[in-house]
Amino acid sequence: MKTQILGCCGRYIQGYGEIRNLKKYVDWMGENFLVIASKNRLRDLQGRITIALEGKNVTFVQFDKQITWEQIHHIEDVARKAKACTILGVGGGKIADTAKVVAHDIGAHVVIIPTVSASDASTSATSLVYNDDGTIADVICFPKSPDIVLADTEILINAPVRLFVSGMGDALSTYVGGAVCQAHYFDNHFGGVGTATALAVAKLSYDMLFQYGRQAKKAAEQKVLTDAFNIITEVNILMSGMGFENNGSASDHCFYFGTLALTNRPEYVYHGEGVAFSTCCQLVMQGASNEQLDQVYRFCRDVGLPITFDDMHLRGLTDEEYDTMTRAVLKEAFIHHHPFPVTYELVLGAYKTADAIGHMYHEGGTLL
Ligand SMILES: [Zn+2]
């Protein structure tokens, strides 16, 4: 048997207005806290965090748009001067990733307070660092996951709906990719193979999406808390993050990354949106059942996740562009996490067929 590894955040806390109880959870960490947030989140939340951490020394530092080494080093200087014992990242994926790097480099605890549930960055033990031009400079894997992830649904309910839906797209890929890895003993993101627990979490996230995703979007549009919104928040932040890292990835993200090779095309879609279409492509490539494809395509169509290249804002793709994307997909690390040889023809075929099925669903057709 191969070694099985499971990793997750030290403690996951989810509740309405829970940021007010922050001190209760971080009291043991020490006295000096550094909070990283964007200008807008500082405007919204600096007062609430200051009150919540009354009695502690709290330093706030503003995050400017992109996670670059330059910005990380600047924040590390501030953190060292403040003698920070804990780094709190308050915001989206880039801020979570920044907090993880800074905390690791200076030997501090890390607490993530997501203000959007658009991706699974909050709970993961990985950070992406970018160059100024937006290309990826480094992918850093940490020896541990964040100490605490605090999901305050009062904050999250006010996030843009499109980002919430994008988070569902990222979550959708988790079981589709993870199930292939588990079935064929491919490595997960911790260098072991997945546990039964990990697969159960991924499957649960997949089932919850179909059961509650549509309702949750309605609640998000109204900016009101419902049971469905609460469950999908857990799906997007906790289950999606745990699921992908602990089971591993197959081609579920690769088809999306392939589209990014079209550098002449402006990027319109969010990560999770592109991943939703990519997940459709994986399912087509592996010959998923009509029942499974129908369930996934209907869901994506209903909540507004892309199922065609038109939805991806990639209209009128030329043969040359298909060729560029296909070659890029074949260079992706996880594309070969399949029990059959993944060839140029299979990738191109999946792209074109997934798109054609998407058009059929938009026109009211069905595979069943
Ligand atoms: Zn993702």
Residues whose N, C-alpha, C, O or C-beta is under 5 A from the ligand:
A	BS01	ZN	D170
